[in-house]
Amino acid sequence: MSTSIEIQKEVQEALNVGKPVVALESTIISHGMPYPDNVKMAKNVEAIIRQAGAIPATIAILNGVIKVGLNAHEIEMLATAKNVHKVGKRDVAYVVSQKKTGATTVSGTSLIAQMAGIKVFATGGIGGVHRGAQESFDISRDLEELATVDIAVVCAGAKSILDLGLTLEYLETKGVEVIGYQTEKLPAFYTRSSGFNANYRLDTPQEIAALMHAKWSLGLSGGIVVANPIPEAYEMDFDTINSAIEKALKEANEQGIKGQDVTPFLLSKVKHITEGSSLDSNIELVYNNARLAAEIAIAYASIQTK
């Protein structure tokens, strides 16, 4: 293992004996939520995973060192630091070589989780094909990483600011299964259904773990998207959230916001337009995904140790 990667002792010990581990991204801490909501959310997510019986491994790069598993001080540092880089595959080598601090996106987290040997990852929503990508070619690196990294990503679907139809088409091209957890429909982050169908419905963590085992033991490389709908109590009204997204997109276009700046800009604007209710929904769906990811990791570890 490279000296640029430090796996937290608890995480490494769990991996050594085949105990369940859940990877967690860190851009949600640095770019996704304001302080101190981000610290509270990060600590709660880790606690939820522990309560379910798995080990959390929040991933980030601190002063050029890739960290697989953060302690409380490191989470606080990441939550309050200025000029934190958003790190996907393209950015890892630069941030490490320049000894900078970076928070990992879905693609960056997936890549580093694979380096460490972690097979389950919980996040809010995956990136995808942006609206207007026919002209801008703005397609998240998340989709390419999902095509090549052997990891199950538990999410509330793709972020609703995206073109969900084209995102599904792209995932199909790359051979990535989109599994609806207890639903036939693809969730749309803030809402339980996007109107698009998932590829398959599976109703238990054990069924998802069996799919993971079957896919990878057959030598079929690549990730699996587990689309877990936001709990009904925290679902937002479909028309309200889409109206907010349209307003935010209009502002982003007018201000020339592009690339990695688009998603945090849009999420911030949607939060403002919805008077904060979108942030509450965002936090709850992350908690919900963490619970399911822990259950899947436990079920998958059970299969591997048989």
N, C-alpha and C positions, 0 to 999 in steps of 0.2 A: 504493500500500500504506500502511495506517495506520502512524503513528509508534509505535503500541503493539505492533507486531509487528516482531521482529528475526529475520531468516533468516540463519543462520550462513553465512559467506562460501562455504565449501565446498559447502554444500547449494544455495545460490542459483546458484553457477556450474554445478553439475550440472543443475539444473532448466533453466537458460538454454540448455543445449546438448542437452537430451533424454537425459541419462544417468540410469540407474536410481537411484531414491531410495526408501528404506523408512522410513515413519513409525513411531515407537515411543511408547507411552504412558509416563506417569511415576508413576501411582498405585501401580504394582507396586514402585517404588522407595521411595515415601514411606509407603505403607500395606500393601503386600503381603508384605514380607519384613523381618526384623530386620537391623539394622546389625551387622557389615559385609557380611553376605551380599548385601544389596541393591546395594551398590556393585560388588562382584565380579560379580554377575549382570549389571548394567547395562553394565559395561565389556566383559564377555565377549560379550553380545548384539551390541554394536556391532562388536566384532572379527570375529564370525562373518559379519556382513553385509558387512564390508569384504573378508574373505577370499573371499567368493563373487563379489565384483566389483560390489557396489552401495554406495551411500552411506547411512549411518544418519542419521536425524533424530529424536532424542528431543525430545519436545514438553512444555513446562511453562510456567508463568507465574512469573516471579521479580520480586518487588517491583513488580508491576503491569505488567511488560513480557512480552508473549507471546514465547516463545523457540521457534524451530523449529531444533533442533540445539543440544545442550548440550556444553560442554567438560568436562574432567575435574573442574575445580574446582566447576563448577555442579552436576554430578552428586553430588559429595561434599556440597555444601551442602544440596541437596534431601534427601539420604539421612539427614542428621543434624538438620535443622531441626525445630523444634517448631511445633505448631499449623498444619501445612500443610493448606490447604483441598483437598478433593476437588472437582475442577472438571468438571462437565458443562456442557451448553449454558446451563442456568439460571444458572450461577455465574460465567461468563466476565466479563460486564460488571461485576459487583460486585467481583470480585477485581482486575480491571484498574483500575477507578475508585478503589478504596481503596488501590491500590499494595501489595496483599498478595501472598503467595506461594501458589501452588496447583499441584497435580499433576493432570494431565488423565486422566480416565477414557476408556473406549472412545468414548463419545459426544463428549467434549470434544476428544480427539485427532483423531477423524474430521473434526470441524468445522474445526479449525485446519489440518489437513492439506489440506483442500479449499481453504481460503483461500490456502495456499502453492502449490497445484498438484500435490500428491503423491497418487498413485493407489493405492499399496499400503501396507498397515499390518499390522504383526505384533504380536500380543498373546498373553496366556495363554489366556483364555477370555472370551467375550462375556457381558454380563449378559442378563437375560431376565425371564420371568414367575416371580415368587417363589412358592414353595409357600404355599397359602392365599390367593392373590391374589384369589380370588372374594370374600373378605371384606375384605382389607386394601387392595386395588387397588394393590399394590406391583409395579409393572412398570418395569423399567429403561429409562431414557432411551436407552440404547444401541440399542434396537429402532427407535425413532422416527428416530434419526439414520441408521441403516442404510437406512431407507426413503427417505431424501431425498438423502444424500450419495453422490456417485459415487466409491466407494472399495471395494477388495477387502480384506477383513479376514481375515488368516490366523490361525486360532485352533485350539485343541484342542477345538472344540465349545463349547457353553455350559457354564458352571460347573455341576458336578453337584449343588450345593446348591439348584438351581432346579427348577421344574416343567418338564421338558424337552418334554413333549408339548404343553403350552400355549404354550411358547416357539416351537415349530415352527409351531403354528397361527397365532400372531401374525405371524410372519415371512411366512407364506403370504398372509395378509390384506394385508400391505404390499407384496407382490410381490418379496420378496427371495429370490434363489436360495440354497439351502444345498447346496454342492458337497462331496461326500465325496472327499477326495484319496486315491486308490487304495483306496477302500472304499465299499460301498453303505450303510453304517451311520453314523449320527451318533455321533461320539465323545462321551464324557462327562467330559472334562477328565482325571481321574485314570485312567480306563479307556478302552480302545480302542473300546468299543461301549456305547451306551445302551439298545440294544434297539429304538430308533426308526430309521427309514430317512432318509437324506439325500434330497434331491430328485433329484440326478444324481451319477454317479460320473465323475470325470476323473482320468487317470493321469499326466499330465505338466504341468509348468509352462507349456509352450507351448499346451496345450489350454485351460488356465485363462486365459492371456493372450488367446487368440483369443475366448473368451467375453466377456471384459472389453471388447475392441475392438468386437465385434458389438453388445453391449448398448448401449454409450454412443454408438456411431456411428449407431445407429438412433434416438437421442433418447430411449431408455428410461432415465429417471433412477433413481438409487438404488444401494445397495451390493450387494455379493456376499459371502456368508460362505463362506470356504474352510475346511472342517473337516478338520484334519490330525491323525490319531490320535497319541497319545503313543507313543514308541518302546516296543516290547514289553518290553525289558529293564527299563523303569522303570514299567510299568503296575502299578497296585495291584489287589489282590483286590477284586472287585465287592462282595461281601457285607461285607468289612471296612470299606471306605470308606463304604458306605451306612449301616452301623451307626453309624459315627462321626458322619456327617452328621445322623442322626436324634437322637443324643444332643445334638449342638451346637444343633440347632433347638429342642429342648425347653428347653435352657438359655436360648436367646435369647428365647423366648416368656415364660419365667418372669421374666426380668430386664427385659422390656419394651423390648428392643432393636428399633429401627425405622429405616426409611429407609436413608440412605447408610452407617449404622453396621452394618447387618446383615452385609454381605459380609465386611468385615475381621474382625468378631467370629467369624463361622462358620469362616473359614479358619484363624484363630488357634486356635480350639477343636479343629478337626479335626487340626491339626498336633500339638497337645498329646496328643490321644487316640491318634493313630497314632505317638506317640513320635518325631516329626520326619520320618518317612518320607514324609509328604505334601509337605513342603517340598522334599525332594530330587526328587520326581516333578515338582513345580511348576517347578523350575528347568530340568529337562531338557526338559520340553515347550515351554518358552519358547525354548530354544535351537533345538529342532527346528523351531518355527514361524518363527524368524528365518531359518534356512537356506532354507526353502521360499519365504518372502516375497521374499528376495533373488533367487532363481531366477525367480520370477514377474515381479518388477520388471524384470529383465534381458530376459526374453522379451517383455514388453509394450513396453519401450523399443525393442526391435528392430522390432516391428510398426509403431510410430509413426514410425520414421525411414525406412521403406521408401518 
